[in-house]
Amino acid sequence: MDPLPAHLLSVRELERAHIEHIFAVADRLLAQTNESAKPETILSGRTVALLFFEDSTRTRISFELAAKRLSAQVIAISSSASSVQKGETLLDTVRNILAMHVHAIVLRHSASGAPHFIARHVPVPVINAGDGTNEHPTQALLDAYTLRRRWGTLEGKKILIVGDIRHSRVARSNVHCLQRLGAHVMLAGPPTLLPSFFERWHVRVTYDVREALRWCDAVMTLRMQLERHQTKFVPSLREYASHYAVTADKLLGAQKEVLFMHPGPINRGVEISDELADGSQSLILEQVTHGLAIRMAILSLWCR
Ligand code: CP
């Protein structure tokens, strides 16, 4: 295996062997995700800065818990509570934090490429926790890890991603990660949110969710990213839901059991029905638990 990249900015920079290695470390650390487990001291003496300039529940909390479970110190700031509000640049903010002897930066930002920019200017690892519409590599890793734990392998498996593909960093990272691991990917959504250029990613594209649900082994439903919509892409959420929300009714005719995933936050009834989100085939909360193990693995590998 080649050495891991210096920063974790994109799934595209990871070879299959890198991903398998992260999964193997996560397998070892999964038992340590529970607070009652004996604490790991891998990151004792290290300090991790969580810079979240965009809202987050799952990613921020799981990075914070992951660092603490590995005995690192954590500092966490958000844009609303930082001097960015007074005009300080992102780079000056990061440089000032590093002057306090911080060993790694976890960055979420609404601007695509913000973590890549910071990575070019700092001497510590930068972990991309989601940048604009570009990538969310740790989400893709935890999604693939969840499926790999369920199935043993993703080789030859068929994964459907449904929703606002145009604005989804989760879709971008997942397509690359799933394909690296040998899965087949299909994208579904309204044409306005799934432009034809996505076919260049060597994925199948469809506008018919019922047909796609008959094809897949697992479906990832994605949130409508309304905060990134600069114009109207669908007439209304109700009309979107009637065509694209994944429901038991649309699954009629599927000959096999399908697994349901969602990176969160869910808009229930818009992207997926309550019945499926909370049903026995849902992996949604497993994704969250596995997110902690994956982020522990990532911090343990990148923040040494
Ligand atoms: N999946 C995800 O990134 O969720 P948060 O925005 O809550 O971190």
Boltz pocket constraint, residues with backbone or C-beta under 6 A from the ligand:
constraints:
  - pocket:
      binder: B
      contacts: [[A, 55], [A, 56], [A, 57], [A, 58], [A, 59], [A, 60], [A, 129], [A, 130], [A, 139], [A, 263], [A, 264], [A, 265]]
      max_distance: 6.0
